[in-house]
Amino acid sequence: VQLVESGGGSVQAGGSLRLSCAASGYAFDANCIGWFRQAPGEEREGVAGIYTAVTNAYYVDSVKGRFTISRDKSKNTVYLQMNSLKPEDSAMYYCAADSRHMTYCGPSWSYEGRFGHWGQGTQVTVS
């Protein structure tokens, strides 16, 4: 199983980016997929999660109303649309997959220990 993130970059405050997490080696059609971020000197935090079977979505409070997580089953890809970006959104963004089939995200959507597969990350810088 491989997860590859893309779409990061540098943007001015108020701008938008769309991150992609492409999975290969496993069809994540009913799995919990999460986006996490980590800024230098800070702990990694969950940003958004999605249960890919029915697109139940979860967000950390700081991004609600600005970020949207979605999935394209045909492409086995999960997206994170980020609008109204702020400097405090600057971080390395990672996607992660829980390979347990038909397991909802639920309240533990941001619990890192449930995710057995991680991408290499994509950098987002907001100035």
C-alpha positions as CSV (number, residue, x, y, z in Angstrom):
1,V,0.0,0.0,0.0
2,Q,1.3,3.4,-0.9
3,L,-0.1,6.9,-0.3
4,V,1.2,9.8,-2.3
5,E,0.3,13.4,-1.4
6,S,0.5,16.2,-3.8
7,G,-0.8,19.8,-4.2
8,G,1.2,21.6,-1.6
9,G,2.9,24.8,-2.2
10,S,3.3,28.4,-1.1
11,V,0.3,30.7,-1.1
12,Q,-0.7,34.1,0.3
13,A,-3.1,34.4,3.2
14,G,-6.7,34.1,1.9
15,G,-5.7,31.8,-0.9
16,S,-6.6,28.2,-1.7
17,L,-4.9,24.9,-2.3
18,R,-6.2,21.5,-3.0
19,L,-4.2,18.5,-1.7
20,S,-4.5,15.1,-3.1
21,C,-3.8,11.7,-1.6
22,A,-3.5,9.0,-4.2
23,A,-3.6,5.4,-2.9
24,S,-2.2,2.4,-4.7
25,G,-2.1,-1.3,-3.8
26,Y,-5.4,-1.2,-1.9
27,A,-8.9,0.0,-2.8
28,F,-10.0,2.3,0.0
29,D,-13.7,2.1,-0.7
30,A,-14.9,1.8,2.8
31,N,-12.1,3.0,5.0
32,C,-11.2,5.9,7.3
33,I,-8.7,8.3,5.6
34,G,-7.3,11.2,7.5
35,W,-5.3,14.3,6.8
36,F,-2.9,15.4,9.4
37,R,-0.4,18.3,9.7
38,Q,2.7,19.1,11.6
39,A,4.4,22.4,11.9
40,P,8.0,22.7,13.1
41,G,8.3,22.3,16.8
42,E,4.6,21.2,17.2
43,E,2.8,18.0,17.5
44,R,1.1,16.4,14.6
45,E,-2.7,17.1,14.6
46,G,-5.6,15.7,12.8
47,V,-7.1,18.1,10.3
48,A,-9.9,16.2,8.6
49,G,-11.1,12.6,8.2
50,I,-13.5,10.8,5.9
51,Y,-15.1,7.5,5.8
52,T,-14.9,6.8,2.1
53,A,-18.0,4.6,1.8
54,V,-20.5,7.3,2.6
55,T,-18.3,10.4,2.8
56,N,-18.9,11.1,6.5
57,A,-16.5,13.9,7.2
58,Y,-14.8,15.2,10.3
59,Y,-12.8,18.3,11.0
60,V,-10.7,20.0,13.6
61,D,-12.5,23.1,14.8
62,S,-9.8,25.4,13.5
63,V,-10.5,24.5,9.8
64,K,-14.3,24.0,9.9
65,G,-15.9,26.1,7.2
66,R,-12.6,26.6,5.4
67,F,-11.4,23.0,4.5
68,T,-13.4,20.3,2.8
69,I,-12.4,16.7,2.6
70,S,-13.7,14.6,-0.3
71,R,-13.0,11.4,-2.2
72,D,-13.1,10.0,-5.7
73,K,-13.5,6.3,-5.5
74,S,-12.8,5.8,-9.2
75,K,-9.3,7.3,-8.6
76,N,-8.8,5.9,-5.2
77,T,-7.9,9.4,-4.1
78,V,-8.9,11.6,-1.2
79,Y,-8.7,15.4,-1.5
80,L,-8.4,18.3,1.0
81,Q,-9.7,21.5,-0.4
82,M,-8.3,24.4,1.7
83,N,-9.8,27.8,1.3
84,S,-9.2,31.1,3.2
85,L,-5.8,29.9,4.2
86,K,-4.1,31.5,7.2
87,P,-0.4,31.6,8.1
88,E,-1.1,29.2,11.0
89,D,-2.2,26.6,8.4
90,S,1.5,26.4,7.4
91,A,2.7,22.8,8.0
92,M,3.7,19.6,6.4
93,Y,0.4,17.8,5.5
94,Y,0.1,14.0,5.6
95,C,-2.6,11.6,4.6
96,A,-3.1,8.4,6.4
97,A,-5.2,5.3,5.9
98,D,-6.9,2.9,8.2
99,S,-6.8,-0.4,6.2
100,R,-9.6,-2.0,8.3
101,H,-12.4,-2.4,5.8
102,M,-15.9,-1.1,6.7
103,T,-14.6,0.6,9.8
104,Y,-16.1,4.1,10.4
105,C,-13.9,7.0,11.4
106,G,-16.1,8.0,14.3
107,P,-14.8,9.9,17.3
108,S,-11.3,8.4,16.8
109,W,-10.9,9.9,13.4
110,S,-7.8,11.8,14.5
111,Y,-6.2,9.1,16.6
112,E,-2.9,8.5,14.8
113,G,-2.6,4.9,16.1
114,R,-5.4,3.6,14.0
115,F,-3.7,4.5,10.8
116,G,-1.3,2.0,9.5
117,H,-0.3,3.7,6.3
118,W,1.1,7.2,5.9
119,G,2.2,9.3,2.9
120,Q,5.5,11.2,2.8
121,G,3.8,14.6,3.2
122,T,3.4,17.7,1.2
123,Q,4.4,21.1,2.4
124,V,2.0,24.0,2.7
125,T,3.3,27.5,3.4
126,V,1.0,30.4,3.9
127,S,2.4,33.9,4.1
